[in-house]
Amino acid sequence: MLDFNEFLMRVQLSEDVIEAWVAEGWLRPRRTGTGPAFSEIDVSRAQLIQDLRDDLGVNEEGVAIILDLIDQMHGLRKTVRELCGAIGIQQADLQHRILSEMRSQRPIQLKGPEP
């Protein structure tokens, strides 16, 4: 974990910028008795935000949407890992039935707007 000053030096951004990003919820440092503590994930998020804003010209609303989608994706990946683990500890016949049922599911057909 990095304290506030270490984090500032690592990402080479101003205190005001980091405080604004924390206020927006874009960065989520842990609260400690001595102040915020930043993780390597926070470093990666700060670098991504910099790239989105500075290199790609994404506005604040776009950054918020992108970060939300990334967070959703990570949450879904965690859920899939948990489901795979739960299936993996079941008896073989139940595993086969679950996998067979999964394969038989039809993908949802999304319809576009009517012409």
Biopython code that builds the backbone (N, CA, C, O; Angstrom):
import numpy as np
from Bio.PDB.StructureBuilder import StructureBuilder

atoms = [
    (1, "MET", "N", (0.842, -1.180, 0.000)),
    (1, "MET", "CA", (0.000, 0.000, 0.000)),
    (1, "MET", "C", (0.892, 1.250, 0.000)),
    (1, "MET", "O", (1.976, 1.275, 0.584)),
    (2, "LEU", "N", (0.394, 2.263, -0.669)),
    (2, "LEU", "CA", (1.113, 3.532, -0.782)),
    (2, "LEU", "C", (0.361, 4.611, -0.016)),
    (2, "LEU", "O", (-0.864, 4.702, -0.097)),
    (3, "ASP", "N", (1.107, 5.435, 0.732)),
    (3, "ASP", "CA", (0.435, 6.567, 1.362)),
    (3, "ASP", "C", (0.198, 7.645, 0.302)),
    (3, "ASP", "O", (0.614, 7.493, -0.847)),
    (4, "PHE", "N", (-0.460, 8.719, 0.685)),
    (4, "PHE", "CA", (-0.869, 9.741, -0.279)),
    (4, "PHE", "C", (0.320, 10.314, -1.048)),
    (4, "PHE", "O", (0.267, 10.433, -2.272)),
    (5, "ASN", "N", (1.393, 10.669, -0.338)),
    (5, "ASN", "CA", (2.561, 11.263, -1.005)),
    (5, "ASN", "C", (3.263, 10.271, -1.924)),
    (5, "ASN", "O", (3.700, 10.637, -3.015)),
    (6, "GLU", "N", (3.374, 9.024, -1.491)),
    (6, "GLU", "CA", (3.984, 7.997, -2.346)),
    (6, "GLU", "C", (3.158, 7.804, -3.616)),
    (6, "GLU", "O", (3.699, 7.652, -4.711)),
    (7, "PHE", "N", (1.844, 7.813, -3.444)),
    (7, "PHE", "CA", (0.959, 7.657, -4.593)),
    (7, "PHE", "C", (1.122, 8.826, -5.560)),
    (7, "PHE", "O", (1.205, 8.623, -6.771)),
    (8, "LEU", "N", (1.169, 10.052, -5.027)),
    (8, "LEU", "CA", (1.357, 11.232, -5.881)),
    (8, "LEU", "C", (2.637, 11.120, -6.695)),
    (8, "LEU", "O", (2.648, 11.411, -7.891)),
    (9, "MET", "N", (3.715, 10.698, -6.042)),
    (9, "MET", "CA", (4.992, 10.567, -6.747)),
    (9, "MET", "C", (4.915, 9.467, -7.798)),
    (9, "MET", "O", (5.470, 9.606, -8.888)),
    (10, "ARG", "N", (4.236, 8.387, -7.477)),
    (10, "ARG", "CA", (4.151, 7.246, -8.391)),
    (10, "ARG", "C", (3.380, 7.592, -9.663)),
    (10, "ARG", "O", (3.799, 7.236, -10.764)),
    (11, "VAL", "N", (2.247, 8.288, -9.507)),
    (11, "VAL", "CA", (1.409, 8.573, -10.673)),
    (11, "VAL", "C", (1.707, 9.942, -11.281)),
    (11, "VAL", "O", (1.216, 10.265, -12.363)),
    (12, "GLN", "N", (2.501, 10.732, -10.595)),
    (12, "GLN", "CA", (2.930, 12.057, -11.064)),
    (12, "GLN", "C", (1.743, 12.946, -11.437)),
    (12, "GLN", "O", (1.668, 13.506, -12.530)),
    (13, "LEU", "N", (0.826, 13.048, -10.481)),
    (13, "LEU", "CA", (-0.326, 13.927, -10.624)),
    (13, "LEU", "C", (-0.392, 14.837, -9.409)),
    (13, "LEU", "O", (0.232, 14.566, -8.383)),
    (14, "SER", "N", (-1.151, 15.912, -9.531)),
    (14, "SER", "CA", (-1.248, 16.857, -8.422)),
    (14, "SER", "C", (-2.208, 16.345, -7.353)),
    (14, "SER", "O", (-3.060, 15.493, -7.605)),
    (15, "GLU", "N", (-2.041, 16.889, -6.166)),
    (15, "GLU", "CA", (-2.912, 16.544, -5.044)),
    (15, "GLU", "C", (-4.371, 16.854, -5.374)),
    (15, "GLU", "O", (-5.264, 16.066, -5.065)),
    (16, "ASP", "N", (-4.606, 18.009, -6.004)),
    (16, "ASP", "CA", (-5.974, 18.409, -6.361)),
    (16, "ASP", "C", (-6.625, 17.409, -7.315)),
    (16, "ASP", "O", (-7.799, 17.069, -7.162)),
    (17, "VAL", "N", (-5.870, 16.947, -8.283)),
    (17, "VAL", "CA", (-6.407, 15.984, -9.256)),
    (17, "VAL", "C", (-6.789, 14.685, -8.552)),
    (17, "VAL", "O", (-7.878, 14.154, -8.769)),
    (18, "ILE", "N", (-5.896, 14.180, -7.712)),
    (18, "ILE", "CA", (-6.176, 12.923, -7.009)),
    (18, "ILE", "C", (-7.380, 13.083, -6.089)),
    (18, "ILE", "O", (-8.236, 12.200, -6.034)),
    (19, "GLU", "N", (-7.454, 14.190, -5.373)),
    (19, "GLU", "CA", (-8.601, 14.419, -4.484)),
    (19, "GLU", "C", (-9.904, 14.485, -5.278)),
    (19, "GLU", "O", (-10.935, 13.989, -4.823)),
    (20, "ALA", "N", (-9.862, 15.093, -6.454)),
    (20, "ALA", "CA", (-11.059, 15.166, -7.304)),
    (20, "ALA", "C", (-11.459, 13.773, -7.779)),
    (20, "ALA", "O", (-12.644, 13.440, -7.788)),
    (21, "TRP", "N", (-10.488, 12.960, -8.173)),
    (21, "TRP", "CA", (-10.784, 11.613, -8.653)),
    (21, "TRP", "C", (-11.326, 10.731, -7.532)),
    (21, "TRP", "O", (-12.190, 9.886, -7.765)),
    (22, "VAL", "N", (-10.816, 10.929, -6.311)),
    (22, "VAL", "CA", (-11.350, 10.194, -5.160)),
    (22, "VAL", "C", (-12.788, 10.644, -4.898)),
    (22, "VAL", "O", (-13.662, 9.817, -4.641)),
    (23, "ALA", "N", (-13.032, 11.959, -4.964)),
    (23, "ALA", "CA", (-14.386, 12.493, -4.751)),
    (23, "ALA", "C", (-15.361, 11.961, -5.802)),
    (23, "ALA", "O", (-16.529, 11.719, -5.497)),
    (24, "GLU", "N", (-14.891, 11.779, -7.028)),
    (24, "GLU", "CA", (-15.727, 11.230, -8.104)),
    (24, "GLU", "C", (-15.969, 9.729, -7.935)),
    (24, "GLU", "O", (-16.865, 9.163, -8.561)),
    (25, "GLY", "N", (-15.161, 9.089, -7.083)),
    (25, "GLY", "CA", (-15.268, 7.639, -6.914)),
    (25, "GLY", "C", (-14.437, 6.867, -7.916)),
    (25, "GLY", "O", (-14.535, 5.642, -7.993)),
    (26, "TRP", "N", (-13.609, 7.578, -8.692)),
    (26, "TRP", "CA", (-12.771, 6.916, -9.690)),
    (26, "TRP", "C", (-11.627, 6.158, -9.038)),
    (26, "TRP", "O", (-11.189, 5.128, -9.550)),
    (27, "LEU", "N", (-11.142, 6.662, -7.912)),
    (27, "LEU", "CA", (-10.127, 5.986, -7.108)),
    (27, "LEU", "C", (-10.755, 5.709, -5.754)),
    (27, "LEU", "O", (-11.519, 6.525, -5.240)),
    (28, "ARG", "N", (-10.431, 4.552, -5.171)),
    (28, "ARG", "CA", (-11.040, 4.161, -3.900)),
    (28, "ARG", "C", (-9.968, 3.705, -2.909)),
    (28, "ARG", "O", (-9.839, 2.514, -2.630)),
    (29, "PRO", "N", (-9.205, 4.658, -2.384)),
    (29, "PRO", "CA", (-8.182, 4.260, -1.418)),
    (29, "PRO", "C", (-8.818, 3.775, -0.116)),
    (29, "PRO", "O", (-9.942, 4.142, 0.226)),
    (30, "ARG", "N", (-8.076, 2.955, 0.583)),
    (30, "ARG", "CA", (-8.516, 2.531, 1.915)),
    (30, "ARG", "C", (-8.294, 3.690, 2.871)),
    (30, "ARG", "O", (-7.336, 4.451, 2.736)),
    (31, "ARG", "N", (-9.179, 3.812, 3.825)),
    (31, "ARG", "CA", (-9.029, 4.837, 4.862)),
    (31, "ARG", "C", (-8.273, 4.217, 6.029)),
    (31, "ARG", "O", (-8.649, 3.159, 6.535)),
    (32, "THR", "N", (-7.214, 4.878, 6.446)),
    (32, "THR", "CA", (-6.435, 4.416, 7.595)),
    (32, "THR", "C", (-6.360, 5.547, 8.609)),
    (32, "THR", "O", (-6.786, 6.668, 8.332)),
    (33, "GLY", "N", (-5.824, 5.254, 9.763)),
    (33, "GLY", "CA", (-5.666, 6.268, 10.800)),
    (33, "GLY", "C", (-4.715, 7.380, 10.400)),
    (33, "GLY", "O", (-4.765, 8.477, 10.956)),
    (34, "THR", "N", (-3.848, 7.100, 9.437)),
    (34, "THR", "CA", (-2.870, 8.106, 9.005)),
    (34, "THR", "C", (-3.218, 8.725, 7.661)),
    (34, "THR", "O", (-2.432, 9.497, 7.112)),
    (35, "GLY", "N", (-4.390, 8.394, 7.126)),
    (35, "GLY", "CA", (-4.794, 8.951, 5.835)),
    (35, "GLY", "C", (-5.085, 7.855, 4.834)),
    (35, "GLY", "O", (-5.104, 6.674, 5.183)),
    (36, "PRO", "N", (-5.312, 8.243, 3.585)),
    (36, "PRO", "CA", (-5.643, 7.240, 2.570)),
    (36, "PRO", "C", (-4.449, 6.354, 2.232)),
    (36, "PRO", "O", (-3.301, 6.797, 2.260)),
    (37, "ALA", "N", (-4.739, 5.102, 1.914)),
    (37, "ALA", "CA", (-3.716, 4.153, 1.474)),
    (37, "ALA", "C", (-4.142, 3.631, 0.106)),
    (37, "ALA", "O", (-5.249, 3.119, -0.063)),
    (38, "PHE", "N", (-3.249, 3.769, -0.860)),
    (38, "PHE", "CA", (-3.544, 3.413, -2.245)),
    (38, "PHE", "C", (-2.884, 2.081, -2.601)),
    (38, "PHE", "O", (-1.776, 1.783, -2.157)),
    (39, "SER", "N", (-3.585, 1.290, -3.409)),
    (39, "SER", "CA", (-3.089, -0.019, -3.839)),
    (39, "SER", "C", (-2.527, 0.073, -5.258)),
    (39, "SER", "O", (-2.591, 1.117, -5.907)),
    (40, "GLU", "N", (-1.978, -1.043, -5.713)),
    (40, "GLU", "CA", (-1.511, -1.111, -7.100)),
    (40, "GLU", "C", (-2.682, -0.972, -8.074)),
    (40, "GLU", "O", (-2.516, -0.458, -9.181)),
    (41, "ILE", "N", (-3.857, -1.430, -7.661)),
    (41, "ILE", "CA", (-5.048, -1.246, -8.504)),
    (41, "ILE", "C", (-5.332, 0.240, -8.680)),
    (41, "ILE", "O", (-5.689, 0.678, -9.773)),
    (42, "ASP", "N", (-5.177, 1.018, -7.609)),
    (42, "ASP", "CA", (-5.373, 2.467, -7.716)),
    (42, "ASP", "C", (-4.356, 3.094, -8.669)),
    (42, "ASP", "O", (-4.691, 4.002, -9.430)),
    (43, "VAL", "N", (-3.125, 2.611, -8.627)),
    (43, "VAL", "CA", (-2.097, 3.112, -9.552)),
    (43, "VAL", "C", (-2.531, 2.824, -10.988)),
    (43, "VAL", "O", (-2.466, 3.704, -11.846)),
    (44, "SER", "N", (-2.971, 1.597, -11.249)),
    (44, "SER", "CA", (-3.414, 1.226, -12.601)),
    (44, "SER", "C", (-4.615, 2.048, -13.042)),
    (44, "SER", "O", (-4.681, 2.487, -14.190)),
    (45, "ARG", "N", (-5.569, 2.261, -12.133)),
    (45, "ARG", "CA", (-6.754, 3.063, -12.472)),
    (45, "ARG", "C", (-6.353, 4.505, -12.783)),
    (45, "ARG", "O", (-6.864, 5.102, -13.730)),
    (46, "ALA", "N", (-5.446, 5.058, -11.991)),
    (46, "ALA", "CA", (-5.002, 6.437, -12.235)),
    (46, "ALA", "C", (-4.322, 6.542, -13.598)),
    (46, "ALA", "O", (-4.539, 7.506, -14.331)),
    (47, "GLN", "N", (-3.504, 5.555, -13.933)),
    (47, "GLN", "CA", (-2.841, 5.565, -15.238)),
    (47, "GLN", "C", (-3.853, 5.428, -16.366)),
    (47, "GLN", "O", (-3.721, 6.081, -17.401)),
    (48, "LEU", "N", (-4.863, 4.584, -16.176)),
    (48, "LEU", "CA", (-5.921, 4.436, -17.176)),
    (48, "LEU", "C", (-6.691, 5.745, -17.342)),
    (48, "LEU", "O", (-6.963, 6.168, -18.465)),
    (49, "ILE", "N", (-7.040, 6.380, -16.240)),
    (49, "ILE", "CA", (-7.768, 7.652, -16.301)),
    (49, "ILE", "C", (-6.945, 8.693, -17.049)),
    (49, "ILE", "O", (-7.471, 9.428, -17.885)),
    (50, "GLN", "N", (-5.649, 8.751, -16.741)),
    (50, "GLN", "CA", (-4.767, 9.681, -17.461)),
    (50, "GLN", "C", (-4.788, 9.405, -18.957)),
    (50, "GLN", "O", (-4.926, 10.329, -19.759)),
    (51, "ASP", "N", (-4.651, 8.146, -19.332)),
    (51, "ASP", "CA", (-4.654, 7.779, -20.753)),
    (51, "ASP", "C", (-5.980, 8.150, -21.414)),
    (51, "ASP", "O", (-6.001, 8.713, -22.508)),
    (52, "LEU", "N", (-7.080, 7.829, -20.741)),
    (52, "LEU", "CA", (-8.394, 8.134, -21.308)),
    (52, "LEU", "C", (-8.573, 9.629, -21.523)),
    (52, "LEU", "O", (-9.048, 10.059, -22.575)),
    (53, "ARG", "N", (-8.195, 10.416, -20.530)),
    (53, "ARG", "CA", (-8.419, 11.864, -20.601)),
    (53, "ARG", "C", (-7.398, 12.557, -21.503)),
    (53, "ARG", "O", (-7.761, 13.325, -22.394)),
    (54, "ASP", "N", (-6.127, 12.278, -21.260)),
    (54, "ASP", "CA", (-5.071, 13.029, -21.945)),
    (54, "ASP", "C", (-4.803, 12.529, -23.361)),
    (54, "ASP", "O", (-4.681, 13.324, -24.293)),
    (55, "ASP", "N", (-4.712, 11.215, -23.518)),
    (55, "ASP", "CA", (-4.346, 10.659, -24.822)),
    (55, "ASP", "C", (-5.544, 10.444, -25.738)),
    (55, "ASP", "O", (-5.444, 10.621, -26.952)),
    (56, "LEU", "N", (-6.682, 10.059, -25.152)),
    (56, "LEU", "CA", (-7.849, 9.728, -25.969)),
    (56, "LEU", "C", (-8.932, 10.802, -25.950)),
    (56, "LEU", "O", (-9.895, 10.723, -26.713)),
    (57, "GLY", "N", (-8.783, 11.798, -25.091)),
    (57, "GLY", "CA", (-9.737, 12.904, -25.055)),
    (57, "GLY", "C", (-11.111, 12.546, -24.509)),
    (57, "GLY", "O", (-12.099, 13.198, -24.847)),
    (58, "VAL", "N", (-11.188, 11.520, -23.671)),
    (58, "VAL", "CA", (-12.472, 11.119, -23.088)),
    (58, "VAL", "C", (-12.854, 12.125, -22.003)),
    (58, "VAL", "O", (-12.026, 12.486, -21.167)),
    (59, "ASN", "N", (-14.116, 12.577, -22.019)),
    (59, "ASN", "CA", (-14.560, 13.543, -21.011)),
    (59, "ASN", "C", (-14.896, 12.826, -19.701)),
    (59, "ASN", "O", (-14.853, 11.598, -19.626)),
    (60, "GLU", "N", (-15.236, 13.620, -18.658)),
    (60, "GLU", "CA", (-15.483, 13.049, -17.333)),
    (60, "GLU", "C", (-16.611, 12.025, -17.339)),
    (60, "GLU", "O", (-16.502, 10.973, -16.710)),
    (61, "GLU", "N", (-17.684, 12.329, -18.043)),
    (61, "GLU", "CA", (-18.809, 11.396, -18.107)),
    (61, "GLU", "C", (-18.379, 10.077, -18.749)),
    (61, "GLU", "O", (-18.765, 9.001, -18.294)),
    (62, "GLY", "N", (-17.581, 10.170, -19.804)),
    (62, "GLY", "CA", (-17.084, 8.972, -20.474)),
    (62, "GLY", "C", (-16.164, 8.161, -19.585)),
    (62, "GLY", "O", (-16.234, 6.932, -19.569)),
    (63, "VAL", "N", (-15.296, 8.845, -18.838)),
    (63, "VAL", "CA", (-14.400, 8.146, -17.913)),
    (63, "VAL", "C", (-15.223, 7.385, -16.879)),
    (63, "VAL", "O", (-14.937, 6.224, -16.586)),
    (64, "ALA", "N", (-16.246, 8.039, -16.327)),
    (64, "ALA", "CA", (-17.090, 7.394, -15.316)),
    (64, "ALA", "C", (-17.761, 6.144, -15.885)),
    (64, "ALA", "O", (-17.829, 5.113, -15.216)),
    (65, "ILE", "N", (-18.249, 6.236, -17.105)),
    (65, "ILE", "CA", (-18.912, 5.088, -17.742)),
    (65, "ILE", "C", (-17.918, 3.953, -17.972)),
    (65, "ILE", "O", (-18.217, 2.794, -17.685)),
    (66, "ILE", "N", (-16.748, 4.283, -18.482)),
    (66, "ILE", "CA", (-15.726, 3.263, -18.757)),
    (66, "ILE", "C", (-15.304, 2.567, -17.469)),
    (66, "ILE", "O", (-15.207, 1.341, -17.432)),
    (67, "LEU", "N", (-15.053, 3.341, -16.410)),
    (67, "LEU", "CA", (-14.649, 2.738, -15.140)),
    (67, "LEU", "C", (-15.758, 1.856, -14.572)),
    (67, "LEU", "O", (-15.483, 0.791, -14.019)),
    (68, "ASP", "N", (-17.006, 2.295, -14.705)),
    (68, "ASP", "CA", (-18.133, 1.493, -14.231)),
    (68, "ASP", "C", (-18.209, 0.169, -14.988)),
    (68, "ASP", "O", (-18.433, -0.881, -14.385)),
    (69, "LEU", "N", (-18.025, 0.215, -16.299)),
    (69, "LEU", "CA", (-18.058, -1.011, -17.101)),
    (69, "LEU", "C", (-16.913, -1.950, -16.730)),
    (69, "LEU", "O", (-17.098, -3.165, -16.660)),
    (70, "ILE", "N", (-15.740, -1.390, -16.496)),
    (70, "ILE", "CA", (-14.595, -2.212, -16.079)),
    (70, "ILE", "C", (-14.888, -2.869, -14.737)),
    (70, "ILE", "O", (-14.610, -4.053, -14.549)),
    (71, "ASP", "N", (-15.451, -2.099, -13.798)),
    (71, "ASP", "CA", (-15.787, -2.658, -12.487)),
    (71, "ASP", "C", (-16.828, -3.767, -12.614)),
    (71, "ASP", "O", (-16.728, -4.794, -11.942)),
    (72, "GLN", "N", (-17.827, -3.563, -13.474)),
    (72, "GLN", "CA", (-18.838, -4.598, -13.696)),
    (72, "GLN", "C", (-18.201, -5.862, -14.271)),
    (72, "GLN", "O", (-18.522, -6.974, -13.854)),
    (73, "MET", "N", (-17.301, -5.678, -15.227)),
    (73, "MET", "CA", (-16.636, -6.820, -15.850)),
    (73, "MET", "C", (-15.845, -7.612, -14.805)),
    (73, "MET", "O", (-15.904, -8.842, -14.784)),
    (74, "HIS", "N", (-15.110, -6.916, -13.946)),
    (74, "HIS", "CA", (-14.344, -7.612, -12.909)),
    (74, "HIS", "C", (-15.272, -8.336, -11.934)),
    (74, "HIS", "O", (-14.963, -9.441, -11.488)),
    (75, "GLY", "N", (-16.403, -7.720, -11.605)),
    (75, "GLY", "CA", (-17.375, -8.376, -10.737)),
    (75, "GLY", "C", (-17.942, -9.635, -11.366)),
    (75, "GLY", "O", (-18.104, -10.656, -10.697)),
    (76, "LEU", "N", (-18.243, -9.558, -12.657)),
    (76, "LEU", "CA", (-18.765, -10.733, -13.365)),
    (76, "LEU", "C", (-17.723, -11.842, -13.460)),
    (76, "LEU", "O", (-18.053, -13.021, -13.334)),
    (77, "ARG", "N", (-16.470, -11.467, -13.680)),
    (77, "ARG", "CA", (-15.408, -12.478, -13.735)),
    (77, "ARG", "C", (-15.284, -13.202, -12.399)),
    (77, "ARG", "O", (-15.095, -14.418, -12.353)),
    (78, "LYS", "N", (-15.395, -12.431, -11.305)),
    (78, "LYS", "CA", (-15.335, -13.032, -9.970)),
    (78, "LYS", "C", (-16.491, -14.010, -9.785)),
    (78, "LYS", "O", (-16.300, -15.110, -9.266)),
    (79, "THR", "N", (-17.681, -13.614, -10.208)),
    (79, "THR", "CA", (-18.851, -14.485, -10.093)),
    (79, "THR", "C", (-18.665, -15.762, -10.904)),
    (79, "THR", "O", (-18.998, -16.848, -10.430)),
    (80, "VAL", "N", (-18.141, -15.644, -12.112)),
    (80, "VAL", "CA", (-17.900, -16.825, -12.954)),
    (80, "VAL", "C", (-16.886, -17.753, -12.284)),
    (80, "VAL", "O", (-17.072, -18.970, -12.279)),
    (81, "ARG", "N", (-15.808, -17.187, -11.718)),
    (81, "ARG", "CA", (-14.822, -18.019, -11.015)),
    (81, "ARG", "C", (-15.476, -18.765, -9.849)),
    (81, "ARG", "O", (-15.218, -19.948, -9.631)),
    (82, "GLU", "N", (-16.333, -18.048, -9.098)),
    (82, "GLU", "CA", (-17.017, -18.680, -7.967)),
    (82, "GLU", "C", (-17.950, -19.793, -8.438)),
    (82, "GLU", "O", (-18.002, -20.861, -7.829)),
    (83, "LEU", "N", (-18.688, -19.543, -9.524)),
    (83, "LEU", "CA", (-19.575, -20.572, -10.075)),
    (83, "LEU", "C", (-18.781, -21.789, -10.543)),
    (83, "LEU", "O", (-19.173, -22.928, -10.293)),
    (84, "CYS", "N", (-17.672, -21.542, -11.219)),
    (84, "CYS", "CA", (-16.828, -22.656, -11.680)),
    (84, "CYS", "C", (-16.310, -23.459, -10.494)),
    (84, "CYS", "O", (-16.263, -24.688, -10.544)),
    (85, "GLY", "N", (-15.925, -22.770, -9.437)),
    (85, "GLY", "CA", (-15.467, -23.463, -8.236)),
    (85, "GLY", "C", (-16.571, -24.292, -7.608)),
    (85, "GLY", "O", (-16.343, -25.425, -7.184)),
    (86, "ALA", "N", (-17.781, -23.721, -7.550)),
    (86, "ALA", "CA", (-18.918, -24.448, -6.972)),
    (86, "ALA", "C", (-19.273, -25.664, -7.816)),
    (86, "ALA", "O", (-19.577, -26.727, -7.273)),
    (87, "ILE", "N", (-19.238, -25.522, -9.117)),
    (87, "ILE", "CA", (-19.522, -26.659, -10.005)),
    (87, "ILE", "C", (-18.421, -27.710, -9.874)),
    (87, "ILE", "O", (-18.692, -28.910, -9.870)),
    (88, "GLY", "N", (-17.184, -27.246, -9.769)),
    (88, "GLY", "CA", (-16.043, -28.155, -9.716)),
    (88, "GLY", "C", (-16.025, -29.080, -8.517)),
    (88, "GLY", "O", (-15.400, -30.139, -8.575)),
    (89, "ILE", "N", (-16.694, -28.712, -7.427)),
    (89, "ILE", "CA", (-16.684, -29.578, -6.244)),
    (89, "ILE", "C", (-17.894, -30.515, -6.189)),
    (89, "ILE", "O", (-18.046, -31.285, -5.241)),
    (90, "GLN", "N", (-18.742, -30.444, -7.198)),
    (90, "GLN", "CA", (-19.925, -31.312, -7.246)),
    (90, "GLN", "C", (-19.544, -32.685, -7.805)),
    (90, "GLN", "O", (-18.489, -32.859, -8.415)),
    (91, "GLN", "N", (-20.423, -33.635, -7.582)),
    (91, "GLN", "CA", (-20.207, -34.972, -8.131)),
    (91, "GLN", "C", (-20.239, -34.892, -9.654)),
    (91, "GLN", "O", (-20.872, -34.008, -10.231)),
    (92, "ALA", "N", (-19.547, -35.828, -10.289)),
    (92, "ALA", "CA", (-19.375, -35.801, -11.745)),
    (92, "ALA", "C", (-20.702, -35.768, -12.495)),
    (92, "ALA", "O", (-20.835, -35.040, -13.479)),
    (93, "ASP", "N", (-21.690, -36.551, -12.042)),
    (93, "ASP", "CA", (-22.958, -36.572, -12.774)),
    (93, "ASP", "C", (-23.659, -35.216, -12.713)),
    (93, "ASP", "O", (-24.262, -34.787, -13.697)),
    (94, "LEU", "N", (-23.586, -34.546, -11.576)),
    (94, "LEU", "CA", (-24.185, -33.217, -11.463)),
    (94, "LEU", "C", (-23.417, -32.210, -12.316)),
    (94, "LEU", "O", (-24.020, -31.350, -12.958)),
    (95, "GLN", "N", (-22.094, -32.314, -12.324)),
    (95, "GLN", "CA", (-21.293, -31.434, -13.186)),
    (95, "GLN", "C", (-21.732, -31.582, -14.635)),
    (95, "GLN", "O", (-21.931, -30.584, -15.329)),
    (96, "HIS", "N", (-21.882, -32.806, -15.092)),
    (96, "HIS", "CA", (-22.276, -33.059, -16.484)),
    (96, "HIS", "C", (-23.666, -32.500, -16.779)),
    (96, "HIS", "O", (-23.893, -31.924, -17.843)),
    (97, "ARG", "N", (-24.599, -32.669, -15.835)),
    (97, "ARG", "CA", (-25.953, -32.135, -16.044)),
    (97, "ARG", "C", (-25.926, -30.610, -16.128)),
    (97, "ARG", "O", (-26.590, -30.021, -16.982)),
    (98, "ILE", "N", (-25.166, -29.978, -15.250)),
    (98, "ILE", "CA", (-25.073, -28.507, -15.268)),
    (98, "ILE", "C", (-24.466, -28.034, -16.581)),
    (98, "ILE", "O", (-24.999, -27.130, -17.224)),
    (99, "LEU", "N", (-23.357, -28.640, -16.979)),
    (99, "LEU", "CA", (-22.694, -28.227, -18.220)),
    (99, "LEU", "C", (-23.570, -28.490, -19.434)),
    (99, "LEU", "O", (-23.601, -27.689, -20.368)),
    (100, "SER", "N", (-24.280, -29.609, -19.423)),
    (100, "SER", "CA", (-25.188, -29.912, -20.528)),
    (100, "SER", "C", (-26.297, -28.863, -20.610)),
    (100, "SER", "O", (-26.637, -28.401, -21.699)),
    (101, "GLU", "N", (-26.848, -28.495, -19.482)),
    (101, "GLU", "CA", (-27.898, -27.478, -19.459)),
    (101, "GLU", "C", (-27.359, -26.131, -19.945)),
    (101, "GLU", "O", (-28.037, -25.412, -20.680)),
    (102, "MET", "N", (-26.157, -25.800, -19.537)),
    (102, "MET", "CA", (-25.555, -24.535, -19.989)),
    (102, "MET", "C", (-25.402, -24.522, -21.504)),
    (102, "MET", "O", (-25.682, -23.512, -22.150)),
    (103, "ARG", "N", (-24.960, -25.638, -22.070)),
    (103, "ARG", "CA", (-24.761, -25.714, -23.520)),
    (103, "ARG", "C", (-26.077, -25.640, -24.285)),
    (103, "ARG", "O", (-26.114, -25.179, -25.425)),
    (104, "SER", "N", (-27.152, -26.096, -23.654)),
    (104, "SER", "CA", (-28.438, -26.115, -24.350)),
    (104, "SER", "C", (-29.145, -24.759, -24.324)),
    (104, "SER", "O", (-30.116, -24.551, -25.051)),
    (105, "GLN", "N", (-28.670, -23.859, -23.506)),
    (105, "GLN", "CA", (-29.303, -22.539, -23.425)),
    (105, "GLN", "C", (-29.065, -21.787, -24.725)),
    (105, "GLN", "O", (-27.956, -21.779, -25.258)),
    (106, "ARG", "N", (-30.116, -21.157, -25.225)),
    (106, "ARG", "CA", (-29.991, -20.376, -26.453)),
    (106, "ARG", "C", (-29.563, -18.962, -26.095)),
    (106, "ARG", "O", (-30.017, -18.405, -25.096)),
    (107, "PRO", "N", (-28.701, -18.391, -26.899)),
    (107, "PRO", "CA", (-28.339, -16.994, -26.640)),
    (107, "PRO", "C", (-29.550, -16.093, -26.857)),
    (107, "PRO", "O", (-30.411, -16.381, -27.687)),
    (108, "ILE", "N", (-29.603, -15.031, -26.122)),
    (108, "ILE", "CA", (-30.696, -14.070, -26.253)),
    (108, "ILE", "C", (-30.532, -13.328, -27.567)),
    (108, "ILE", "O", (-29.452, -12.829, -27.885)),
    (109, "GLN", "N", (-31.609, -13.263, -28.321)),
    (109, "GLN", "CA", (-31.594, -12.535, -29.589)),
    (109, "GLN", "C", (-32.058, -11.106, -29.333)),
    (109, "GLN", "O", (-33.214, -10.877, -28.978)),
    (110, "LEU", "N", (-31.167, -10.163, -29.510)),
    (110, "LEU", "CA", (-31.519, -8.761, -29.343)),
    (110, "LEU", "C", (-32.032, -8.224, -30.660)),
    (110, "LEU", "O", (-31.428, -8.439, -31.711)),
    (111, "LYS", "N", (-33.139, -7.531, -30.597)),
    (111, "LYS", "CA", (-33.705, -6.947, -31.804)),
    (111, "LYS", "C", (-33.364, -5.469, -31.844)),
    (111, "LYS", "O", (-33.420, -4.771, -30.832)),
    (112, "GLY", "N", (-33.014, -5.017, -33.014)),
    (112, "GLY", "CA", (-32.757, -3.596, -33.214)),
    (112, "GLY", "C", (-34.056, -2.835, -33.346)),
    (112, "GLY", "O", (-35.131, -3.432, -33.296)),
    (113, "PRO", "N", (-33.977, -1.538, -33.511)),
    (113, "PRO", "CA", (-35.191, -0.742, -33.679)),
    (113, "PRO", "C", (-35.932, -1.147, -34.947)),
    (113, "PRO", "O", (-35.325, -1.496, -35.959)),
    (114, "GLU", "N", (-37.245, -1.093, -34.867)),
    (114, "GLU", "CA", (-38.077, -1.434, -36.024)),
    (114, "GLU", "C", (-37.876, -0.400, -37.126)),
    (114, "GLU", "O", (-37.783, 0.796, -36.849)),
    (115, "PRO", "N", (-37.809, -0.865, -38.399)),
    (115, "PRO", "CA", (-37.622, 0.095, -39.509)),
    (115, "PRO", "C", (-38.867, 0.903, -39.776)),
    (115, "PRO", "O", (-38.875, 1.747, -40.671)),
]
sb = StructureBuilder()
sb.init_structure("model")
sb.init_model(0)
sb.init_chain("A")
sb.init_seg("    ")
for serial, (resi, resn, name, xyz) in enumerate(atoms, 1):
    if name == "N":
        sb.init_residue(resn, " ", resi, " ")
    sb.init_atom(name, np.array(xyz, "f"), 0.0, 1.0, " ", f" {name:<3s}", serial, name[0])
structure = sb.get_structure()
